[in-house]
Structure formats: structure tokens, C-alpha cells
């Protein structure tokens, strides 16, 4: 039995050719209505169901008087090891394959399912159609169908209920793609209104070689919610037999013995040296990698199936902005291109999967070029909708943004929010440098840039800045929300750019960062007391009343501070910085600076607006942070504290593993917390724990800690 043909003519022809070769030119049975789908290929042997009916009628008339009891017809006597069927795979990762299944395999599969699901002779097995009418106990649906059912039930009028009874439903098997917790939990709640049990969705993992499902979760979604997972576990594998299959899936066994699928080994996009998983979604949306000509790293491209009419440019613009924001939150990068495609261009396999490679190939061959005209028209409409610049400063900022980010999927006007453009910390350094040149301002403070992210507000702030400037360490990363504000205190480098990624997740409360003094020409702090007094006063001015939620990014990790700084902004490669570390320790501060300036690409220095003096200034600020703690010992007690820690940095102290680091250093905070601190081991390193992709896991621990503290 073949999967449904693709509507893509070229793909369909390749598929049929591959089946012809694989099965050695078999006879093909189809309906009269589907005959036109077959291309004109040599040696195709096609029979319609009408032809089969005619042949059956003829055979019936020929054997009417035959005594079947005296004849042993071939095919009735089979051994368990004999071939039962050749089962075709979906072909979602390439051409379909034929898997040989024996009678013994199929019978064992059925017995195994009966045991794990507890089915009885009274249960009904059927597809989703007529689920209530036929009192179905056991059925199957892929995640994308579950999502559609949720959507349909959500679309009912308030208080409206369907006339269905699902009290007989025991197991709704779901596989073929990863199941999201959100969909599973939502559908469970919706169907319980119709007497469905509390755990009927059973995410599973199986292959064609295992007659489909081989392992299932029996406690979905309760178990997955308790473990704070994004995607459902597929249950506990059996110990009865162990066979290895090369499936391309990445997985792990959690502490309770449950199997978690975490991705595919070929579904990663590499951007600026970091891997991002191209997550299969429950809707028609695909992210795939692309390396444009002249780019030194891969970029994201997004294609999706629009739910709006092709001429609805307002809906298209809103969709692009929403996708761009979401990608920015997840990965900290902007999509290179966002393309709406017709359903005929997004053909799913029978398991609900899209071929990312096929979509990428067509994109790079220019098959989606017709989208270019619509894109030009969209940009024209977006520009018309945006208010024109009201002042010369606004016009300069808009023009600078357009030059700096020509591929932005988000329109840029006087009311645009820079945060919505998906700018990375390096993008902001570049924008700061470009604006300083365009507006003839020697130093635009980061506090001014971050605290006024809407373009017309930034223009007004910069006009005011030219007249009068007073230092404030407070940087507004997120101004809105009604929950307790979060204060993020800088690391030993004094900067707060690293907090940008975390702030994007904290959209229910104001988020403020505290930045060191000295980056914009102000005098450096001279003592820790001066620093504490300045920060305390600034926090009290912004938030006069408590409770106060203050998080600090550790001062540690500043050996060879100039080198790490240069590596942080991309002036030199991190592996080179580490290899040069021993030599640098023997050289003078001035000589190390000269070495960095001679090694760093001049284009990168210009992009960041940095020179020898600005790098040295940053190093001096960071060095003060380090020295200020040399003679400092913590005193007093606080009511509560959460400590987020990760693996120790190699070469920074005697600890070589997480256990030694925790016992010898991290756990010492207990002495200053009433009742002891609460500790969270998070992913990543000291440098990357709050950077993509680790920030996604970190923010869950962080939010949970806030909730437990009543914040």
C-alpha cells in the first residue's frame, strides 16, 4: 500500500520511478479516478479496481463447480518465518523503502499491543472517523491531527458541547512526529468534557521494521507536565529484547527510565558556531538552513502555510512580525527570509512530516522566486502604513537601521520597536557605532539605547542627551508587566548585553539591568563601597518599595580579562584566545593589547566602533570588578536565595567537575541564607548558560524560582 501521492508533479514522478525500481516493476492497482495521477512512464502495469472486479467475476464463474475441499490452494499454508508483507516506509526522509515483515513479527506485535494497552475482545479498533458512534476503544492520530481537533473544539461557541460520548475510549496512540505537551494537555482537558479518561493519549515510538509502535507512554500528559518537558515522553522501553536501529533520532533515558526524543542528528542549523534544532511543528511551518553567497555562516529561512488570503498584506505583515519575534526569542537571531507558500508546495508524508531538504533544494533553485513580487508589494504597503519621521533625528535613525539591517522581515518606521527587530548584542554594538557616526555623538550610552527602544522615543532621548547627560547605571530591558520587577546585575565585564536573551522571556514584569560606570566617558568606580552605594540609590529611585528580586551574573571568570573580552565580541576566536593565554600571562598589558589589535579583523573593529582605547577602557572596568572583591568577605543573612550553576570553567580553580565545584564553592552560600539556598544545575557553561540555545532551559528554572518565591 503506497502513501498518498504528492501534488508536486516532479516529486510524484520520482516517487513512482523509485517504486518501479525497488519492487521490480510490480502490478499497480488503483481507482479510475486516480489513473490521471500516473505519469507516462515505460513498463507501468496498472490495473483499476474495476478491472479487478471484472477478473474476479470471471474467476468465480470458472470455479463454481470446483470442489475446494479436494484442492490445497497455494498460499494458505505458511510458516511463522515466511514473508507476510512488504511494507513501504513513508519516504519522508527520501525515497520509500520496502520492509520485509514475517507472520511471526506481525503476530508478536499484536500480542505485545494487547499486553501494554490492556485491550479485550469487547474493544473496538478503528480510525478516528465515527469515534463516538462506534464506541471505539483504541485508535491512532498524529500530533498534527490532534492539534486540528483542539482547534475545532476551541472554535465552538462558549458553553457549546457536542453530542458525543467517549467513555469507551482507552487509548489514542500518537506517533510519527514528536507530541507537544501543550497539545496533549489541551486535548485531554477538552475531551474529558465528553467522558474521556484522564490519560488516554499515548505518545509512542515505532518503526516500519517493528510493525509500527514499539514503546508507549501510559501517563500522558501528567508525567510530562510534572517533569516540565516541552515534548511528551514515549514511555519506558522493555528489557525483554534489545535491538539497535539507525533511525537518525537523538534520545535519552531520563532518571525514571522514560525515553525522551530530543531531535534528529541532521536537523541542526549552525549559526555563528551554535547548533539550533529545526523543530518539527504541528502546523505547516518549516525552518531550514541556507548559506547566502558571501555569508560566513548559515542563516534561518522560514516557510509556512498562510491561513489568510493571498492578497491580505496586513495579515502577512503581522504573521512575519510574530514569526520573527518567536525565532528571536528562541535563538537570538533574525530569520533571513520568511516565505508563505501554497499548500501544493508543502506536501506532508502519511505521518504528517515535511521534507526539509526538498523545500531547501527548491528554495535554492529559485522555485519560490514568484514570492519576490509579493514581497516587494508588501514592503511598499508596510512603508505606507508606517508614520513618516517627524524629526531629522528620527529620519537618521530609520535610515541607519535600514542600512544596517536590510533583510529585516519587520518594517522599520518611527514607531518601530528595536527589540522586535531581533537584534543580537553584536547588532546593537554595530547600531550604536553607526548612530554615533551619523548623529555626530562621541558616545551614545547603552543605558540610553536600551531604555528607549522605540525609534521616536530614542530620537527624543538622543536630542535631550546632546543638551544634558547624567550617568545612570539602570538599563530598561523590558518596561511592561505587573509582576515584581527583576534586577539583573552585570558580570565581571561590567556589561549587560548578555541579559538581552533572558529578558525576551520575561515579558510579564519590568526587567532592569545594572551596568558599570565608565563605558561612556564617566570616571570609573574607585571602591566597592562607591559601586554599591551608586547601584543601591539607582535601584531605590526606580523601585522605591520592595520586594526586590535581584539576580547577579558572577564576577568570576576574569583571567586574562583583555583576551576574554576580545573573544566575547568576536575580535579573535575563543580557541585562539585560550591557546595564547600562557604566552599572554608573560607579557605586559600594553603588549597584549597590541597583539589583539594586530590580530583582530579591521572590518570587525569598525563594525563594533571599537579601537585600542575603548578595549583598554573596558578591560580596566572589568579589572576593577575583579580587584574590588579581593578584600571582600560576605556578611549578614538574606531571607532566600536561588543559585544557578553549571560546570566549572577549565583552569579556573582546583574543581574539575560539577560535584567538586558545588561542594567546594557553590554550596558556601548556605551560610548567608536563612534556611539555606536553593540550587539549580543548568545547561551550558559559565559563559553560555544564559545564551541561546541554553537560555531556553535556563529561563524555565528561573521562572519556576520566581513563582516559588511568590514573585
Order of alpha helices (4+ residues) and beta strands (2+ residues): alpha-beta-beta-alpha-beta-beta-alpha-beta-alpha-beta-alpha-beta-beta-alpha-beta-beta-beta-beta-beta-beta-alpha-beta-alpha-alpha-alpha-alpha-alpha-alpha-beta-beta-alpha-beta-alpha-beta-alpha-alpha-alpha-alpha-alpha-beta-alpha-beta-alpha
